[in-house]
């Protein structure tokens, strides 16, 4: 198959355990773009945490895209304009904060430049700040302090407690929100119908690429819909077992240049 669009997750997929893109992975994606392929970085991260990598991969030059917030917003790197997106329903904020009141879980969200967290910050909260390399504002009154449109909520906490919160919130917001893990210590709360996989069809239609011509790489629960939708869904060797189960192919791990190895063999 002549793959025309390569969708690639960042953390645990394109980036190694040091949160770096290896020279081999970078060269493979640059060479694929030079041969006419287009790249979309599909990440749960805020755009400011993706832009440096998009620049390193020259997505602006080759007409690539950034899909941030697990599909909550898609940006055309060539124009810098948002081509698709959906906002989080803020009317749920008060109830979510109330439900989580007795837990040690931090609630975070984002404006265009900063992280906003409630006052139950924990070690996992600061991991997100380090990844995005931006300021974090802690709010005593989270609901009143969020005066801007948002695309997602990110919950951070100990894995076991977060699992309990996930089950509770899924029951409460069934059919209203998308709720899934992006890491053992992160729980993503998204607008209903928004995921990497659900937002890709519109992008493919916009650029004239078929589903069969889509190659996607991922490793975690927030990649499931993308891996399942793609004509060729590739799971990393370090991926969650469920991601591996639904994938078409399992490549080497993110610390062993799995993305580059697959592209070198089957794309270039």
C-alpha positions as CSV (number, residue, x, y, z in Angstrom):
1,X,0.0,0.0,0.0
2,X,1.2,3.5,-0.8
3,X,0.6,5.3,2.5
4,X,0.0,9.0,2.0
5,X,-0.5,10.1,5.6
6,X,1.5,9.0,8.7
7,X,-0.2,9.7,12.0
8,X,2.2,9.3,14.9
9,X,1.7,9.6,18.7
10,X,4.5,11.2,20.7
11,X,5.0,10.0,24.2
12,X,5.8,6.3,24.3
13,X,5.8,6.1,20.5
14,X,7.9,8.6,18.5
15,X,9.7,9.9,21.6
16,X,12.0,7.6,23.6
17,X,12.0,7.2,27.4
18,X,14.0,10.5,27.7
19,X,11.2,12.3,25.8
20,X,13.5,12.8,22.8
21,X,13.1,12.1,19.1
22,X,16.1,10.0,18.0
23,X,18.0,11.0,14.8
24,X,16.9,7.8,13.1
25,X,13.2,8.5,13.8
26,X,13.6,12.1,12.7
27,X,15.4,11.2,9.5
28,X,12.8,8.5,8.5
29,X,9.9,11.0,8.9
30,X,11.8,13.7,7.0
31,X,12.6,11.3,4.2
32,X,9.0,10.1,4.0
33,X,7.9,13.7,3.7
34,X,10.5,14.4,1.0
35,X,8.9,11.5,-0.9
36,X,5.5,13.1,-0.8
37,X,4.0,11.6,2.4
38,X,2.4,13.9,5.0
39,X,2.7,13.7,8.7
40,X,0.2,14.4,11.5
41,X,1.5,14.4,15.1
42,X,-1.4,13.0,17.1
43,X,-0.9,13.7,20.8
44,X,-2.8,14.3,24.0
45,X,-0.4,17.2,24.6
46,X,-1.2,20.9,24.4
47,X,0.0,22.4,21.1
48,X,2.8,24.2,22.8
49,X,4.2,20.8,23.8
50,X,4.0,19.6,20.2
51,X,5.2,22.7,18.2
52,X,9.0,22.2,18.9
53,X,8.8,18.6,17.6
54,X,6.7,19.8,14.6
55,X,9.4,22.3,13.8
56,X,12.1,19.7,14.1
57,X,10.2,17.5,11.6
58,X,9.6,20.5,9.3
59,X,5.9,20.0,9.2
60,X,5.3,23.6,8.1
61,X,7.5,23.0,5.0
62,X,5.8,19.7,4.0
63,X,2.2,20.6,4.9
64,X,1.8,18.5,8.0
65,X,-0.6,18.8,10.9
66,X,-0.7,18.9,14.7
67,X,-3.6,17.0,16.3
68,X,-3.5,18.1,20.0
69,X,-5.7,17.3,23.0
70,X,-6.4,13.8,21.6
71,X,-8.2,15.3,18.6
72,X,-9.7,18.3,20.4
73,X,-7.9,20.6,18.0
74,X,-6.2,20.1,14.6
75,X,-3.8,22.7,13.3
76,X,-2.5,23.1,9.8
77,X,1.2,23.7,10.3
78,X,1.6,25.4,6.9
79,X,-0.9,28.1,7.7
80,X,-1.0,28.0,11.5
81,X,-4.8,27.9,11.4
82,X,-7.1,25.5,13.3
83,X,-8.9,23.3,10.8
84,X,-11.1,21.3,13.3
85,X,-11.8,21.2,16.9
86,X,-14.4,20.8,19.7
87,X,-14.7,22.5,23.1
88,X,-15.2,20.8,26.4
89,X,-18.6,21.4,28.0
90,X,-17.7,23.7,30.9
91,X,-21.1,23.2,32.5
92,X,-19.8,19.9,33.8
93,X,-16.9,21.5,35.7
94,X,-18.7,22.1,39.0
95,X,-20.0,18.6,39.2
96,X,-16.7,17.0,38.3
97,X,-14.9,19.0,41.0
98,X,-17.5,18.0,43.5
99,X,-17.3,14.3,42.6
100,X,-13.5,14.4,43.0
101,X,-13.6,16.4,46.3
102,X,-12.7,13.5,48.6
103,X,-9.8,12.3,46.4
104,X,-6.1,13.2,46.0
105,X,-6.5,13.6,42.3
106,X,-5.5,16.9,40.6
107,X,-7.7,18.4,38.0
108,X,-5.9,20.4,35.2
109,X,-6.8,22.3,32.1
110,X,-5.1,24.7,29.7
111,X,-5.4,28.0,28.0
112,X,-3.3,28.9,25.0
113,X,-0.1,29.2,27.1
114,X,-0.5,28.0,30.7
115,X,-1.6,25.1,32.8
116,X,-4.4,25.6,35.4
117,X,-4.7,23.2,38.3
118,X,-6.9,22.9,41.4
119,X,-5.2,23.1,44.8
120,X,-4.6,19.3,45.1
121,X,-1.4,19.4,43.2
122,X,0.7,16.2,43.3
123,X,3.9,14.9,41.8
124,X,2.2,13.9,38.5
125,X,0.9,17.4,38.1
126,X,4.5,18.7,37.8
127,X,5.3,16.0,35.2
128,X,2.9,17.8,32.8
129,X,4.4,21.1,33.6
130,X,7.9,19.8,32.8
131,X,6.7,18.2,29.5
132,X,5.1,21.4,28.3
133,X,7.8,23.7,29.8
134,X,5.3,26.3,30.7
135,X,3.8,28.1,33.8
136,X,1.2,26.5,36.0
137,X,-1.4,28.5,37.9
138,X,-2.9,26.8,41.0
139,X,-6.5,27.9,41.7
140,X,-8.3,27.6,45.0
141,X,-11.6,27.9,43.2
142,X,-11.1,26.0,40.0
143,X,-14.5,26.4,38.5
144,X,-14.7,30.2,38.9
145,X,-11.1,30.6,37.8
146,X,-11.6,29.0,34.4
147,X,-13.0,32.0,32.4
148,X,-11.9,30.8,29.0
149,X,-12.8,28.1,26.5
150,X,-11.1,24.7,27.1
151,X,-10.6,21.5,25.1
152,X,-10.1,18.9,27.8
153,X,-9.5,18.2,31.5
154,X,-6.5,16.2,32.6
155,X,-6.7,14.3,35.9
156,X,-3.5,13.3,37.6
157,X,-3.0,10.9,40.5
158,X,-1.9,7.5,41.8
159,X,-2.8,4.8,39.3
160,X,-5.1,2.8,41.6
161,X,-7.1,5.9,42.7
162,X,-7.3,7.1,39.2
163,X,-8.7,3.8,38.1
164,X,-11.5,4.1,40.6
165,X,-12.2,7.7,39.5
166,X,-12.3,6.5,35.9
167,X,-15.0,3.9,36.6
168,X,-17.0,6.4,38.6
169,X,-16.8,9.1,36.0
170,X,-17.6,6.7,33.2
171,X,-20.8,5.7,34.9
172,X,-21.8,9.3,35.6
173,X,-20.9,10.8,32.2
174,X,-21.8,7.9,29.9
175,X,-22.8,9.3,26.6
176,X,-21.7,12.8,27.7
177,X,-17.9,12.7,27.8
178,X,-15.0,10.6,26.5
179,X,-12.9,9.3,29.4
180,X,-9.7,7.3,29.0
181,X,-6.2,6.9,30.3
182,X,-3.2,8.3,28.4
183,X,-0.7,7.1,31.1
184,X,-1.1,5.1,34.3
185,X,-1.2,8.4,36.2
186,X,-3.2,10.5,33.7
187,X,-6.9,10.4,32.9
188,X,-8.2,12.4,30.0
189,X,-11.7,13.9,30.0
190,X,-12.8,14.9,26.5
191,X,-15.9,16.2,24.8
192,X,-18.2,13.4,23.7
193,X,-17.2,12.0,20.3
194,X,-13.7,13.4,20.4
195,X,-10.8,11.0,20.0
196,X,-7.8,10.7,17.7
197,X,-9.7,8.1,15.6
198,X,-13.0,10.1,15.5
199,X,-11.3,13.3,14.3
200,X,-9.1,11.7,11.6
201,X,-11.9,11.0,9.0
202,X,-12.6,14.7,8.6
203,X,-8.9,15.5,8.1
204,X,-8.5,12.7,5.5
205,X,-11.5,14.0,3.6
206,X,-10.1,17.5,3.7
207,X,-6.7,16.4,2.1
208,X,-8.0,13.7,-0.2
209,X,-6.5,10.7,1.5
210,X,-8.4,7.4,2.0
211,X,-8.5,5.4,5.2
212,X,-6.5,2.6,3.6
213,X,-3.8,5.2,2.9
214,X,-3.4,6.1,6.5
215,X,-0.5,4.7,8.6
216,X,-0.8,5.2,12.3
217,X,1.6,4.5,15.3
218,X,0.6,4.5,19.0
219,X,1.1,2.8,22.3
220,X,-1.6,3.8,24.8
221,X,-5.3,3.8,25.5
222,X,-5.8,7.2,23.9
223,X,-4.4,5.7,20.6
224,X,-6.9,2.8,20.4
225,X,-9.4,4.6,18.2
226,X,-6.6,5.8,15.8
227,X,-4.9,2.4,15.6
228,X,-8.3,0.8,15.0
229,X,-9.3,3.3,12.3
230,X,-6.1,3.4,10.3
231,X,-5.6,1.2,7.2
232,X,-2.4,0.2,8.9
233,X,-2.4,0.5,12.6
234,X,1.0,-0.1,14.2
235,X,1.5,-0.7,17.9
236,X,4.8,-0.2,19.6
237,X,6.5,-3.2,21.3
238,X,6.1,-1.2,24.6
239,X,2.3,-0.6,23.9
240,X,-0.5,-1.6,26.2
241,X,-1.7,-5.1,25.4
242,X,-5.1,-3.9,24.2
243,X,-3.4,-1.6,21.7
244,X,-1.3,-4.5,20.4
245,X,-4.4,-6.7,20.2
246,X,-6.3,-4.4,17.8
247,X,-3.2,-3.4,15.7
248,X,-2.3,-4.8,12.3
249,X,1.4,-4.9,13.2
250,X,3.7,-4.6,16.3
251,X,7.0,-2.9,15.7
252,X,10.0,-2.4,17.9
253,X,9.8,-0.2,21.0
254,X,10.0,3.5,21.3
255,X,13.5,3.1,22.7
256,X,14.5,1.0,19.7
257,X,13.4,3.3,16.9
258,X,10.3,1.3,16.1
259,X,8.7,4.1,14.1
260,X,11.8,4.5,11.9
261,X,12.3,0.8,11.4
262,X,8.7,0.3,10.1
263,X,8.9,3.3,7.8
264,X,12.3,2.3,6.4
265,X,11.0,-1.2,5.6
266,X,7.4,-0.5,4.4
267,X,7.3,3.1,3.3
268,X,10.6,4.4,2.0
